[in-house]
Amino acid sequence: MAIPTRPHRNGPREGGPGGSRKRYVRKKFCRFCAEKELQLDYKNVYMIKQFVSERGKIVPRRITGNCAKHQRKLTVEIKKARIVALIPFTATQVR
């Protein structure tokens, strides 16, 4: 008795809307390497909030496009800002 197989979930898709069109995705770049005068500082809350999600999590490198060096520095500065209570650790509770 043969076991019926089903198609893989993450396999290649055939047909469907859009067909086999390739999307153009712009290359992400490190904002801090591109603009040398831009400095990371825990007191600059407006800049730091751009790298924190609305839930309070640090946005990963693959999303922001930062280089590894600046992402590590950014993480340290975000944690400093949290300790000094400039930004919250988590989002406020919604009921």
N, CA, C and O of each residue as an XYZ file, in Angstrom:
380
protein
N       0.829     -1.175      0.000
C       0.000      0.000      0.000
C       0.883      1.252      0.000
O       1.703      1.442      0.898
N       0.711      2.074     -0.985
C       1.530      3.275     -1.121
C       0.922      4.428     -0.316
O      -0.295      4.605     -0.267
N       1.807      5.200      0.308
C       1.363      6.357      1.085
C       1.217      7.539      0.127
O       2.157      7.863     -0.599
N       0.056      8.182      0.116
C      -0.108      9.321     -0.791
C       0.779     10.484     -0.345
O       0.899     10.760      0.849
N       1.387     11.151     -1.298
C       2.248     12.285     -0.991
C       1.503     13.573     -1.301
O       0.662     13.626     -2.198
N       1.821     14.575     -0.563
C       1.217     15.872     -0.828
C       2.314     16.862     -1.203
O       3.472     16.657     -0.839
N       1.981     17.919     -1.914
C       3.012     18.873     -2.335
C       3.628     19.582     -1.127
O       2.971     19.789     -0.107
N       4.883     19.942     -1.263
C       5.589     20.651     -0.194
C       5.018     22.046     -0.040
O       4.634     22.683     -1.021
N       4.964     22.514      1.191
C       4.429     23.853      1.452
C       5.323     24.953      0.899
O       4.827     25.927      0.333
N       6.623     24.810      1.054
C       7.546     25.868      0.663
C       8.195     25.612     -0.689
O       9.221     26.212     -1.012
N       7.617     24.745     -1.461
C       8.164     24.427     -2.773
C       7.860     25.518     -3.785
O       7.199     26.506     -3.467
N       8.343     25.336     -4.993
C       8.084     26.354     -6.021
C       6.605     26.388     -6.381
O       5.934     25.359     -6.460
N       6.132     27.582     -6.592
C       4.728     27.755     -6.942
C       4.606     27.908     -8.445
O       5.452     28.521     -9.096
N       3.569     27.354     -8.968
C       3.338     27.456    -10.401
C       2.101     28.300    -10.645
O       1.099     28.173     -9.941
N       2.181     29.151    -11.637
C       1.023     29.955    -12.012
C       0.688     30.971    -10.944
O       1.575     31.514    -10.287
N      -0.581     31.221    -10.776
C      -1.025     32.165     -9.770
C      -0.929     33.593    -10.272
O      -0.368     33.843    -11.339
N      -1.471     34.527     -9.511
C      -1.414     35.922     -9.945
C       0.016     36.439     -9.936
O       0.773     36.164     -9.005
N       0.381     37.175    -10.953
C       1.734     37.726    -11.031
C       2.695     36.864    -11.801
O       3.695     37.370    -12.311
N       2.433     35.600    -11.903
C       3.293     34.711    -12.671
C       4.688     34.615    -12.071
O       4.852     34.522    -10.854
N       5.680     34.639    -12.936
C       7.062     34.492    -12.477
C       7.807     35.820    -12.561
O       8.997     35.849    -12.877
N       7.116     36.908    -12.281
C       7.750     38.225    -12.298
C       8.719     38.371    -11.134
O       8.426     37.936    -10.021
N       9.851     38.972    -11.384
C      10.806     39.222    -10.314
C      10.617     40.650     -9.827
O      10.467     41.582    -10.618
N      10.628     40.798     -8.518
C      10.490     42.133     -7.949
C      11.856     42.744     -7.754
O      12.822     42.044     -7.450
N      11.938     44.051     -7.928
C      13.172     44.769     -7.691
C      13.197     45.210     -6.231
O      12.309     45.935     -5.782
N      14.205     44.777     -5.501
C      14.347     45.153     -4.108
C      15.609     46.002     -3.984
O      16.704     45.576     -4.351
N      15.429     47.207     -3.460
C      16.564     48.110     -3.326
C      17.531     47.605     -2.265
O      17.107     47.108     -1.222
N      18.809     47.727     -2.522
C      19.837     47.277     -1.594
C      19.811     48.151     -0.352
O      19.828     49.378     -0.447
N      19.770     47.516      0.812
C      19.798     48.259      2.061
C      21.229     48.680      2.341
O      22.175     47.986      1.970
N      21.382     49.817      2.996
C      22.724     50.301      3.328
C      22.735     50.800      4.757
O      21.696     51.144      5.322
N      23.916     50.834      5.329
C      24.078     51.302      6.700
C      24.021     52.829      6.709
O      24.847     53.496      6.086
N      23.060     53.356      7.405
C      22.871     54.807      7.471
C      24.060     55.495      8.150
O      24.415     56.622      7.802
N      24.665     54.813      9.115
C      25.752     55.411      9.883
C      27.077     55.390      9.132
O      27.929     56.248      9.359
N      27.260     54.420      8.242
C      28.464     54.398      7.403
C      28.339     55.416      6.273
O      29.329     56.028      5.875
N      27.129     55.596      5.759
C      26.919     56.521      4.643
C      27.052     57.975      5.088
O      27.652     58.789      4.386
N      26.499     58.297      6.242
C      26.559     59.664      6.765
C      27.485     59.668      7.977
O      27.072     59.309      9.080
N      28.719     60.069      7.776
C      29.730     60.010      8.837
C      29.408     60.944     10.009
O      29.778     60.654     11.147
N      28.721     62.063      9.740
C      28.431     63.013     10.829
C      27.299     62.537     11.736
O      27.091     63.100     12.811
N      26.565     61.504     11.314
C      25.484     60.943     12.119
C      26.092     60.082     13.222
O      26.757     59.085     12.941
N      25.863     60.467     14.474
C      26.450     59.753     15.599
C      25.383     59.025     16.393
O      24.277     59.533     16.580
N      25.719     57.836     16.858
C      24.819     57.068     17.711
C      24.966     57.558     19.141
O      26.070     57.618     19.681
N      23.835     57.908     19.749
C      23.861     58.370     21.125
C      22.539     58.002     21.783
O      21.480     58.151     21.174
N      22.593     57.527     23.011
C      21.378     57.091     23.679
C      20.448     58.255     23.989
O      19.255     58.044     24.208
N      20.973     59.486     24.013
C      20.144     60.651     24.320
C      19.341     61.129     23.115
O      18.399     61.907     23.269
N      19.704     60.669     21.914
C      18.975     61.041     20.698
C      17.800     60.070     20.520
O      17.877     59.110     19.754
N      16.722     60.345     21.243
C      15.584     59.427     21.308
C      14.888     59.303     19.962
O      14.426     58.219     19.606
N      14.803     60.392     19.209
C      14.095     60.359     17.929
C      14.753     59.399     16.949
O      14.064     58.694     16.211
N      16.080     59.366     16.937
C      16.773     58.456     16.033
C      16.668     57.007     16.538
O      16.457     56.086     15.749
N      16.814     56.818     17.827
C      16.786     55.473     18.395
C      15.408     54.828     18.216
O      15.321     53.618     18.009
N      14.344     55.610     18.293
C      12.989     55.056     18.149
C      12.750     54.472     16.767
O      11.870     53.626     16.605
N      13.503     54.895     15.777
C      13.365     54.358     14.425
C      13.828     52.902     14.351
O      13.431     52.170     13.444
N      14.655     52.487     15.291
C      15.214     51.142     15.287
C      14.566     50.243     16.334
O      15.064     49.152     16.610
N      13.459     50.695     16.917
C      12.715     49.912     17.892
C      11.300     49.740     17.354
O      10.681     50.709     16.914
N      10.782     48.508     17.386
C       9.431     48.258     16.884
C       8.407     48.859     17.845
O       8.751     49.298     18.943
N       7.155     48.871     17.418
C       6.114     49.437     18.278
C       5.863     48.571     19.500
O       5.267     49.035     20.472
N       6.304     47.332     19.468
C       6.200     46.455     20.633
C       7.380     46.623     21.590
O       7.366     46.078     22.693
N       8.400     47.377     21.172
C       9.551     47.635     22.029
C      10.752     46.770     21.723
O      11.742     46.807     22.455
N      10.686     45.987     20.651
C      11.809     45.110     20.301
C      12.788     45.833     19.391
O      12.402     46.712     18.621
N      14.046     45.461     19.483
C      15.080     46.015     18.607
C      14.923     45.383     17.225
O      14.871     44.160     17.093
N      14.848     46.228     16.205
C      14.647     45.748     14.833
C      15.950     45.119     14.344
O      17.014     45.715     14.511
N      15.891     43.915     13.738
C      17.112     43.225     13.334
C      17.829     43.881     12.163
O      17.271     44.710     11.445
N      19.062     43.486     11.999
C      19.948     44.025     10.975
C      19.434     43.787      9.571
O      19.578     44.652      8.707
N      18.842     42.641      9.328
C      18.377     42.334      7.977
C      17.229     43.241      7.563
O      16.975     43.405      6.370
N      16.534     43.831      8.522
C      15.455     44.770      8.226
C      15.995     46.191      8.088
O      15.657     46.892      7.133
N      16.830     46.621      9.035
C      17.320     48.002      9.040
C      18.389     48.250      7.988
O      18.488     49.352      7.449
N      19.194     47.227      7.690
C      20.272     47.399      6.723
C      21.563     47.887      7.344
O      22.513     48.190      6.623
N      21.624     47.972      8.657
C      22.852     48.419      9.319
C      23.956     47.385      9.162
O      23.697     46.195      8.985
N      25.200     47.868      9.231
C      26.327     46.927      9.238
C      26.432     46.334     10.642
O      25.816     46.845     11.578
N      27.197     45.272     10.792
C      27.293     44.559     12.069
C      27.852     45.457     13.173
O      27.380     45.427     14.309
N      28.846     46.242     12.830
C      29.483     47.120     13.822
C      28.483     48.126     14.388
O      28.397     48.307     15.603
N      27.736     48.774     13.513
C      26.790     49.787     13.969
C      25.550     49.175     14.608
O      24.932     49.807     15.464
N      25.173     47.972     14.217
C      24.034     47.315     14.855
C      24.381     46.959     16.298
O      23.535     47.092     17.184
N      25.604     46.511     16.547
C      26.032     46.224     17.923
C      26.027     47.493     18.765
O      25.548     47.494     19.899
N      26.565     48.573     18.202
C      26.597     49.861     18.914
C      25.179     50.360     19.165
O      24.880     50.870     20.245
N      24.314     50.216     18.179
C      22.923     50.649     18.309
C      22.216     49.879     19.426
O      21.456     50.461     20.199
N      22.464     48.587     19.509
C      21.857     47.760     20.557
C      22.270     48.238     21.938
O      21.441     48.316     22.845
N      23.538     48.557     22.100
C      24.036     49.046     23.392
C      23.373     50.380     23.738
O      22.973     50.597     24.882
N      23.256     51.268     22.756
C      22.661     52.589     22.999
C      21.172     52.477     23.314
O      20.664     53.228     24.147
N      20.466     51.555     22.664
C      19.050     51.346     22.969
C      18.889     50.840     24.399
O      17.993     51.275     25.122
N      19.758     49.924     24.798
C      19.681     49.394     26.163
C      19.995     50.472     27.194
O      19.388     50.496     28.264
N      20.936     51.364     26.886
C      21.236     52.488     27.783
C      20.016     53.394     27.912
O      19.663     53.816     29.014
N      19.375     53.690     26.785
C      18.197     54.569     26.791
C      17.048     53.942     27.575
O      16.277     54.656     28.216
N      16.926     52.628     27.531
C      15.890     51.954     28.305
C      16.163     52.069     29.792
O      15.248     52.319     30.577
N      17.417     51.889     30.184
C      17.774     51.938     31.602
C      17.544     53.332     32.175
O      17.104     53.467     33.317
N      17.836     54.365     31.395
C      17.647     55.748     31.839
C      16.181     56.177     31.693
O      15.821     57.295     32.061
N      15.345     55.292     31.159
C      13.906     55.505     30.978
C      13.590     56.561     29.930
O      12.603     57.285     30.063
N      14.412     56.660     28.892
C      14.102     57.551     27.776
C      13.149     56.874     26.795
O      12.331     57.535     26.156
N      13.263     55.539     26.681
C      12.319     54.766     25.874
C      11.850     53.586     26.729
O      12.589     53.121     27.597
N      10.628     53.098     26.490
C      10.121     51.999     27.311
C      10.745     50.652     26.945
O      11.207     50.457     25.821
N      10.753     49.738     27.896
C      11.225     48.387     27.639
C      10.253     47.639     26.737
O      10.667     46.922     25.826
N       8.947     47.810     26.998
C       7.925     47.143     26.188
C       6.810     48.138     25.895
O       6.788     49.250     26.421
N       5.884     47.707     25.039
C       4.720     48.530     24.730
C       3.776     48.545     25.922
O       3.810     47.647     26.764
N       2.945     49.559     25.988
C       1.976     49.619     27.078
C       0.924     48.534     26.892
O       0.629     48.129     25.767
N       0.373     48.077     27.976
C      -0.620     47.016     27.916
C      -1.927     47.545     27.352
O      -2.396     48.610     27.755
N      -2.510     46.814     26.432
C      -3.793     47.166     25.849
C      -4.814     46.120     26.265
O      -4.580     44.926     26.079
N      -5.919     46.535     26.813
C      -6.945     45.595     27.270
C      -8.180     45.718     26.446
O      -9.154     45.004     26.683
